[in-house]
């Protein structure tokens, strides 16, 4: 006779769950736990996303702060530079004040000396001068008189020179040139007049032309005409000397006539 073998129960008495039901129940609990995993991951991902967003905002804030720090650093450097410049200006002001004070003292002394010389020239204190001092005063008076006469005759000399020397007159203004310069056209002009001409050409949007020939100029280069300037001064000096001698001769003749009359 074969031994009896216990077979697994397919059903339980009194409504007890079967093996199949227990398996199904166990399987249901596992599925519930697995279903919770995506939710936890989503929450974690959302949390990380928010954290990353906050990190990006912090990075932008840090960048703004670094930029502001850079601006403040530049402002501080500029402030330090301005402080140094102010210190240099103060030192220059102090130096100028000291120089002005020294010049004032020198001018004051020169004024006193001139006042003393003037007093002597009008007769005050002349009796107290020695013969050497009188001769020096006389020579100085002659020199001063000569300089004054030359200065008074300078305008007349220029007028006379302009009558015979057209090259001494500016082609633009037709006046006596005090600072003759040669332009790229080869002609000589008064510096301020040719400079005005250049500005007029630019203002009118015209081509740069020669004021004398109306031909185009290669450049605005101006070269001082030292040779002409020296010749002009020599001519003026000669004319002044002639005018002074002429006046002296007239004075001598007038003195003789007064003596004989």
Protein Blocks (a to p, Z undefined) as FASTA:
>chain_A
ZZddddddfbdehhiacfklmmmmmmmmmmmmmmmmmmmmmmmmmmmmmmmmmmmmmmmm
mmmmmmmmmmmmmmmmmmmmmmmmmmmmmmmmmmmmmmmmmmmmmmmmmmmmmmmmmmmm
nogoklmpcfklmmmmmmmmmmmmmmmmmmmmmmmmmmmmmmmmmklpcfklopacfbdc
ddfkopacdfklmmmmmmmmmmnopacddfklopacfblcdcddfklmmmmmmmmmmmmm
mmmmmmmmmmmmmmmmmmmZZ
